[in-house]
Amino acid sequence: MNQSLALTAVVVHDYDEAIAFYTEKLGFTLVDDTYQPEQNKRWVVVKPKGDGHAAILLAKASNNHQAQYVGDQAGGRVFLFLQTDDFERDFSAYSARGVKFIRPPKTAPYGTVAVFEDLYGNLWDLVQFT
């Protein structure tokens, strides 16, 4: 058996503002942005640059129930972990682009890490593993 995690859905308020954040602030690649007329929604996929295969499906909240979870998909815990091969490079670039870090860089037994939030408040680790 060969399985892998392909997509993680992140619920957003607006496709275009989410695309702008992920591509302009984090430097992700826009993989797909296809309108699905049968469901009147878009299939929007972004992924970090590099060799990895995991990507994020930007899923616009389609009702009030879904909208209440935008920015709080993990109940205030770190939700996603963005691994980098050069922590200082990415931390500096993200900071310069206005990404809000809510926990400063620290060195831990597993590597260097800092916590940032996306445009809606979901928490991420930027981490370079040792």
N, C-alpha and C positions, 0 to 999 in steps of 0.2 A: 504494500500500500504506500502511496506517495501523496501526502496532503500538505497544503500550506495555506496560511491565512492570506487571502487575496485583498479583500476590501474591509474597511471599517467605516460604518456610516457615522457621520457627524451631522447632527440636525442644526440647520442654520435658518436665519430669518430671510435671507436674500441671497440668491445664487451669485449675482454679480459682485456684491461686496465681499462675499466669502472667497470667490475666485481671486479678487484683487488682493486680499490679505495673504492668501496662501502663495500666490505667484510673486507678488511684489515685495512683501515683507519677509516671507520665509524662503523665497527663491524656488518654490516647487514648480514642477512642470504640469501644465494643463494637458491631461491625457485624452479626455473626452468631454464634449459638451453637446449632447444630442437631445433635441426635443422629442418627447414621446407623446404624440397627439392623443393616443388612446387613453392616457392617464392625465393628460394636460400637465405634464411636469417635464423636467429636464434630468438627464442622466449626466451628472457632472463628476468627473474623477480627476483628482490631483495626486501627485506623488513626489516625494523628495527626489532630488537629483542623485544620480549614482546607480549602482548595480542592483539595488534592492528591488523586490517585486511587490511588496505591500504598498497599497494605495488607500486613499480616502475617498469615499463617496460623499459628496456634499449634498445632503438631503434636505430640501426646504420643508419646513414644518407645514403640514397641510391642514391642521386643525388646532384648536386651542389647547387640547391635551398635549400634543407634540410640542407646541410653542412654549409651554411652561418649562420644558427641559432644555431649551436652547441655552448653552453656556453652563449647564449643570448636569451633564450627562453621567457624571460619576459621583454625584453627591458631595462635591468639594474636594475630592481626592485627585491626585495626578491621574490623568486619563490616558494620555498617550506618551510614548517615549521615543524621542527622535535621536537616534544614534548618529554621531559624527566621527569623522577621522581626524578632525582638527577643532577642538573645543574653542580655543582662543579666536581662531578665524571666524567661526560662526557666531560666537557670543558677541564679538565686536561688530560684525556686520548686522546682526539682528538689533543690537542696541542702537546703532547708527540709523537704522530704518524705523525706529520707534516702537519696536516690540517691547512690551512691558514685562520685565523680570520681577517676580514677586519674592523670590529667594535668590540671594547672590550666589555666585560660584563657590563651591566647596569641593575639597578633595575627600573622597571616601575610599574605603578599602577596594571598592569595585571600579573606581574611576573618578572623573571630574564631572560635576553636575550642577545645573542651575535650573530653577523652575520659572517658566514663563506662562503667560496666558494668551489664548487666541483672542480674536476680536470680540468674542461673546463671553469670555471668562473661563472656558475650559482650561484646565491646567495641564501643562506638558513638562516633561523633563527634557532638557537638552543635555545629552550625556556622551562622554567619550569613555568607553570602558578600557580598563587597563589590561 
